[in-house]
Amino acid sequence: MLIREARRRAHLSHRALAGRLNTSASAVVRWEQGGAEPSWQSVVAAVEACGFEIRIRLAPLQEDDRALMRERLARSPEERLDDMLAMAAFVESGRRAVFAATRS
């Protein structure tokens, strides 16, 4: 949930966030654990009390991305692991190239 993520990023305790919102620490805990459903205004206030803002934008639906996900999920776990290891090797080779370029 957004409140938990914002609180953690701000390095605030439940009590500290509650103090900024003029509510109880147990209310913040209930919001984070799903025991109570905060209003949208409460979510925005909590995120802002942590020093962040919520930005919402509309983005076009990427059907190509969904098709790619379906294709990848149809592969076996072994095939997906092989893909991941190949990507990790590719990223590592790029990291090494950048490191070598900065040393010369």
CNS distance restraints for C-alpha pairs under 8 A (distance, minus, plus):
assign (resid   1 and name CA) (resid   5 and name CA) 6.40 0.50 0.50
assign (resid   1 and name CA) (resid  32 and name CA) 6.51 0.50 0.50
assign (resid   2 and name CA) (resid   6 and name CA) 6.01 0.50 0.50
assign (resid   2 and name CA) (resid  43 and name CA) 7.33 0.50 0.50
assign (resid   2 and name CA) (resid  47 and name CA) 7.19 0.50 0.50
assign (resid   3 and name CA) (resid   7 and name CA) 6.03 0.50 0.50
assign (resid   3 and name CA) (resid  31 and name CA) 7.75 0.50 0.50
assign (resid   3 and name CA) (resid  32 and name CA) 6.57 0.50 0.50
assign (resid   3 and name CA) (resid  43 and name CA) 6.35 0.50 0.50
assign (resid   3 and name CA) (resid  46 and name CA) 6.21 0.50 0.50
assign (resid   3 and name CA) (resid  47 and name CA) 5.92 0.50 0.50
assign (resid   4 and name CA) (resid   8 and name CA) 6.07 0.50 0.50
assign (resid   4 and name CA) (resid  32 and name CA) 5.69 0.50 0.50
assign (resid   5 and name CA) (resid   9 and name CA) 6.11 0.50 0.50
assign (resid   6 and name CA) (resid  10 and name CA) 6.10 0.50 0.50
assign (resid   6 and name CA) (resid  47 and name CA) 5.68 0.50 0.50
assign (resid   6 and name CA) (resid  50 and name CA) 5.97 0.50 0.50
assign (resid   6 and name CA) (resid  52 and name CA) 6.99 0.50 0.50
assign (resid   7 and name CA) (resid  11 and name CA) 6.15 0.50 0.50
assign (resid   7 and name CA) (resid  12 and name CA) 5.36 0.50 0.50
assign (resid   7 and name CA) (resid  13 and name CA) 7.24 0.50 0.50
assign (resid   7 and name CA) (resid  14 and name CA) 7.77 0.50 0.50
assign (resid   7 and name CA) (resid  17 and name CA) 7.12 0.50 0.50
assign (resid   7 and name CA) (resid  47 and name CA) 7.47 0.50 0.50
assign (resid   7 and name CA) (resid  50 and name CA) 5.88 0.50 0.50
assign (resid   8 and name CA) (resid  12 and name CA) 6.18 0.50 0.50
assign (resid   8 and name CA) (resid  13 and name CA) 7.91 0.50 0.50
assign (resid  10 and name CA) (resid  50 and name CA) 5.58 0.50 0.50
assign (resid  10 and name CA) (resid  51 and name CA) 7.12 0.50 0.50
assign (resid  12 and name CA) (resid  16 and name CA) 5.80 0.50 0.50
assign (resid  12 and name CA) (resid  17 and name CA) 6.20 0.50 0.50
assign (resid  12 and name CA) (resid  50 and name CA) 7.64 0.50 0.50
assign (resid  13 and name CA) (resid  17 and name CA) 6.31 0.50 0.50
assign (resid  14 and name CA) (resid  18 and name CA) 6.04 0.50 0.50
assign (resid  14 and name CA) (resid  25 and name CA) 5.14 0.50 0.50
assign (resid  14 and name CA) (resid  26 and name CA) 7.79 0.50 0.50
assign (resid  14 and name CA) (resid  28 and name CA) 6.20 0.50 0.50
assign (resid  14 and name CA) (resid  29 and name CA) 6.74 0.50 0.50
assign (resid  15 and name CA) (resid  19 and name CA) 6.12 0.50 0.50
assign (resid  15 and name CA) (resid  24 and name CA) 7.12 0.50 0.50
assign (resid  15 and name CA) (resid  25 and name CA) 4.68 0.50 0.50
assign (resid  16 and name CA) (resid  20 and name CA) 6.49 0.50 0.50
assign (resid  16 and name CA) (resid  25 and name CA) 7.90 0.50 0.50
assign (resid  17 and name CA) (resid  21 and name CA) 6.32 0.50 0.50
assign (resid  17 and name CA) (resid  25 and name CA) 7.52 0.50 0.50
assign (resid  17 and name CA) (resid  28 and name CA) 7.69 0.50 0.50
assign (resid  17 and name CA) (resid  46 and name CA) 7.36 0.50 0.50
assign (resid  17 and name CA) (resid  49 and name CA) 7.04 0.50 0.50
assign (resid  17 and name CA) (resid  50 and name CA) 7.24 0.50 0.50
assign (resid  18 and name CA) (resid  22 and name CA) 5.88 0.50 0.50
assign (resid  18 and name CA) (resid  23 and name CA) 4.98 0.50 0.50
assign (resid  18 and name CA) (resid  24 and name CA) 5.28 0.50 0.50
assign (resid  18 and name CA) (resid  25 and name CA) 5.09 0.50 0.50
assign (resid  18 and name CA) (resid  27 and name CA) 7.77 0.50 0.50
assign (resid  18 and name CA) (resid  28 and name CA) 6.41 0.50 0.50
assign (resid  19 and name CA) (resid  23 and name CA) 6.34 0.50 0.50
assign (resid  19 and name CA) (resid  24 and name CA) 7.29 0.50 0.50
assign (resid  19 and name CA) (resid  25 and name CA) 7.88 0.50 0.50
assign (resid  20 and name CA) (resid  49 and name CA) 6.25 0.50 0.50
assign (resid  21 and name CA) (resid  45 and name CA) 7.39 0.50 0.50
assign (resid  21 and name CA) (resid  46 and name CA) 6.76 0.50 0.50
assign (resid  21 and name CA) (resid  49 and name CA) 7.06 0.50 0.50
assign (resid  23 and name CA) (resid  27 and name CA) 6.83 0.50 0.50
assign (resid  23 and name CA) (resid  28 and name CA) 7.86 0.50 0.50
assign (resid  24 and name CA) (resid  28 and name CA) 6.75 0.50 0.50
assign (resid  25 and name CA) (resid  29 and name CA) 6.27 0.50 0.50
assign (resid  26 and name CA) (resid  30 and name CA) 6.11 0.50 0.50
assign (resid  27 and name CA) (resid  31 and name CA) 6.25 0.50 0.50
assign (resid  27 and name CA) (resid  36 and name CA) 7.78 0.50 0.50
assign (resid  28 and name CA) (resid  32 and name CA) 6.25 0.50 0.50
assign (resid  29 and name CA) (resid  33 and name CA) 6.05 0.50 0.50
assign (resid  30 and name CA) (resid  34 and name CA) 5.84 0.50 0.50
assign (resid  30 and name CA) (resid  35 and name CA) 4.58 0.50 0.50
assign (resid  30 and name CA) (resid  36 and name CA) 5.29 0.50 0.50
assign (resid  31 and name CA) (resid  35 and name CA) 6.13 0.50 0.50
assign (resid  31 and name CA) (resid  36 and name CA) 5.12 0.50 0.50
assign (resid  31 and name CA) (resid  37 and name CA) 5.97 0.50 0.50
assign (resid  31 and name CA) (resid  38 and name CA) 6.12 0.50 0.50
assign (resid  38 and name CA) (resid  42 and name CA) 5.77 0.50 0.50
assign (resid  38 and name CA) (resid  43 and name CA) 6.39 0.50 0.50
assign (resid  39 and name CA) (resid  43 and name CA) 6.40 0.50 0.50
assign (resid  40 and name CA) (resid  44 and name CA) 6.24 0.50 0.50
assign (resid  41 and name CA) (resid  45 and name CA) 6.06 0.50 0.50
assign (resid  42 and name CA) (resid  46 and name CA) 6.00 0.50 0.50
assign (resid  43 and name CA) (resid  47 and name CA) 6.16 0.50 0.50
assign (resid  44 and name CA) (resid  48 and name CA) 6.10 0.50 0.50
assign (resid  44 and name CA) (resid  53 and name CA) 7.35 0.50 0.50
assign (resid  44 and name CA) (resid  54 and name CA) 6.92 0.50 0.50
assign (resid  45 and name CA) (resid  49 and name CA) 5.99 0.50 0.50
assign (resid  46 and name CA) (resid  50 and name CA) 6.42 0.50 0.50
assign (resid  47 and name CA) (resid  51 and name CA) 6.67 0.50 0.50
assign (resid  47 and name CA) (resid  52 and name CA) 5.48 0.50 0.50
assign (resid  47 and name CA) (resid  53 and name CA) 6.16 0.50 0.50
assign (resid  47 and name CA) (resid  54 and name CA) 7.32 0.50 0.50
assign (resid  48 and name CA) (resid  52 and name CA) 4.92 0.50 0.50
assign (resid  48 and name CA) (resid  53 and name CA) 5.55 0.50 0.50
assign (resid  62 and name CA) (resid  66 and name CA) 6.79 0.50 0.50
assign (resid  63 and name CA) (resid  67 and name CA) 6.23 0.50 0.50
assign (resid  64 and name CA) (resid  68 and name CA) 6.16 0.50 0.50
assign (resid  65 and name CA) (resid  69 and name CA) 6.18 0.50 0.50
assign (resid  66 and name CA) (resid  70 and name CA) 6.22 0.50 0.50
assign (resid  67 and name CA) (resid  71 and name CA) 6.16 0.50 0.50
assign (resid  68 and name CA) (resid  72 and name CA) 6.11 0.50 0.50
assign (resid  69 and name CA) (resid  73 and name CA) 6.03 0.50 0.50
assign (resid  70 and name CA) (resid  74 and name CA) 6.21 0.50 0.50
assign (resid  71 and name CA) (resid  75 and name CA) 6.94 0.50 0.50
assign (resid  72 and name CA) (resid  80 and name CA) 7.22 0.50 0.50
assign (resid  75 and name CA) (resid  79 and name CA) 6.01 0.50 0.50
assign (resid  75 and name CA) (resid  80 and name CA) 6.41 0.50 0.50
assign (resid  76 and name CA) (resid  80 and name CA) 6.30 0.50 0.50
assign (resid  77 and name CA) (resid  81 and name CA) 6.06 0.50 0.50
assign (resid  78 and name CA) (resid  82 and name CA) 6.18 0.50 0.50
assign (resid  79 and name CA) (resid  83 and name CA) 6.25 0.50 0.50
assign (resid  80 and name CA) (resid  84 and name CA) 6.20 0.50 0.50
assign (resid  81 and name CA) (resid  85 and name CA) 6.14 0.50 0.50
assign (resid  82 and name CA) (resid  86 and name CA) 6.12 0.50 0.50
assign (resid  83 and name CA) (resid  87 and name CA) 6.19 0.50 0.50
assign (resid  84 and name CA) (resid  88 and name CA) 6.13 0.50 0.50
assign (resid  85 and name CA) (resid  89 and name CA) 6.17 0.50 0.50
assign (resid  86 and name CA) (resid  90 and name CA) 6.21 0.50 0.50
assign (resid  87 and name CA) (resid  91 and name CA) 6.16 0.50 0.50
assign (resid  88 and name CA) (resid  92 and name CA) 6.08 0.50 0.50
assign (resid  89 and name CA) (resid  93 and name CA) 6.16 0.50 0.50
assign (resid  90 and name CA) (resid  94 and name CA) 6.36 0.50 0.50
assign (resid  91 and name CA) (resid  95 and name CA) 6.17 0.50 0.50
assign (resid  92 and name CA) (resid  96 and name CA) 6.15 0.50 0.50
assign (resid  93 and name CA) (resid  97 and name CA) 6.19 0.50 0.50
assign (resid  94 and name CA) (resid  98 and name CA) 6.25 0.50 0.50
assign (resid  95 and name CA) (resid  99 and name CA) 6.13 0.50 0.50
assign (resid  96 and name CA) (resid 100 and name CA) 6.02 0.50 0.50
assign (resid  97 and name CA) (resid 101 and name CA) 6.10 0.50 0.50
assign (resid  98 and name CA) (resid 102 and name CA) 6.27 0.50 0.50
assign (resid  99 and name CA) (resid 103 and name CA) 6.39 0.50 0.50
assign (resid 100 and name CA) (resid 104 and name CA) 6.52 0.50 0.50
